[in-house]
Amino acid sequence: MASHRPAVLTDQPYTDPNPLPSSVPHVDELGVTSAPLKSASFFIGQHCKDVNEDFMLCKQENRDPAHCLSEGRKVTRCAADVIGKIKESCLEEFNSHWQCLEKNNQYFQACRKPEKALNQCKLSKNIPGSPEGQPQIHEKSSPIFTRVQK
């Protein structure tokens, strides 16, 4: 027979009983759910490629979770940086895209219109990693390769 146990409600924030050692740098959580992360996933993947590769190489070296905490913190910082930049430049498009993903079970196919608007907003500013002061690759007047080769 099960007995009733009263709920324990506290008005204090949760504190971790096992905090990380001081050698591991502190980083704040991203503060977003899976839909905004999926919406920004292509931008995060491009911008944070080197940091993610370092993390994956570290994970291959040693399966101990504590071994790669500092690399994991770098990945989190990079993702937070990308999401912050997206929110600064294209907040309305970003919100409409991730809300569409949230409503449609996170299927990209159902959210192509908001995705197109987000991509146009982000890529009209500058393609990540492109050289400064030069025209974007899609804006060149006489490219070497064209759609129809002669």
N, C-alpha and C positions, 0 to 999 in steps of 0.2 A: 504494500500500500504506500503510495507516494504521500509525502507530507508537504504542506505549503511552506514555502520559504519567502519571507518578505524581500522585496527588491531593495537594493542598496543604491540610493540616489545621492550623489554628491554634487555640489555646485562648484567644485574645484576642477581645474583642468587636469588631464591625465599626465602623470609623470612616469617616465620609464624607470622601472626598478633596477635595470641593468644598463646604465648609460654607456655610450661608447668611450673608449679611452681618449685622452687628450691628444694623442698622436694623430688621430683621424680628424681632419678638418670638418667643421660643422657646415652643413648646407641645408637651406630650407627646402621643404617639400614643394613640388610644383603647384599644388593647389588646384589641379584640374582633374576631371574625370577621364574616362577612356575615350569619349567622343572627341573632345578637343585635342587629345594626343593623337588620335587617328587622323583628324583633320590636318594637323600639322606634321604628320609623320614623314611625308616626302621632303619637306623643308628641313626637318630635324635630321633625317638621314643624310642629306647632302651637306648640311652645315657642320654636323658633328661626326663626320665619317672617320677622321683620324682618331678622335677620342674613343669612339665606339670600337674601332679596330684594336686600339691599345687595351681596352677593357676585355675584349674577347681573347686576345693573346694571353693576357694575365690569367683569365679563367682556364685556358688550356694548360698553362704551366702548373697550376695548383688548384685542386678542387675545394680547398678550404675557403669558406666565404669571407673570413677575416683577411685573407691574403690580398684581396683586390678592393678593399673598401675605399681607398683613396682614388683609384681609377673610377669606381662607381660614382663617387662624389663629383668627379670631373664631368662625367656623362650627365648627371643631374643638373649641374650648373650650366652646361652647354644647352640642354633642352630648355631650361628656364630662360636662358638668354634668347633663344629662337622664338619661344612663345611670347616673350616680352616685346621683341621686335615686330612680330606679326600683329600683336595688339596695338602697338604704336602706329603702325602704318595702315593696317587694313582691318580695323576692329569690326566694323559692320559686316563685311564679307566673311570674316572668320567666324563670327557669331552665327550668321545664317547657315554657314556650311556645317559647323559642328552640331547645331540644333537639328538640321535636316538629318544628319547621321544618327543622332539620338532618337529621332522619331521613326526612322526606317531601319531599325535593327542593325545599324552601322554598316549598311551596304553602300559602297561607293556608287554602284550603278544607279541607285535611286536618287542620287544627289549630284548629278553631273552639272546642272545649271548653277547652283551655288559654288561648286568646285571651279567651274570656268570663271566665275566672277572673282573668286579668291585668287586664282592663278593670274588672271589679268592684272589684278591690283598689285600682287607681289612682284610679278615679272616686269610690269611696266616701270617700276621703280628702278630696279637693277637686278640682273641675274646674279645670284650669289657666286662669288669666286671669279667674276669677270674682271678684266683689267679696267682700272679707273681711267677716265678721260678718253676712252675709245668707244666707238659705237657698238651697241649690242649686236650679237651675231645675226639676229633676225631683222635688224634694221640696216644692214649693209646694202649699198646701192648696186654694187657689182661684185657679187660673191663668186668665188671660184667654182663652186658647185651650185647648180640650179636644180629646179624640180625636174626639168626635162633636159637630158643630156643629148648633145648633137653628135 
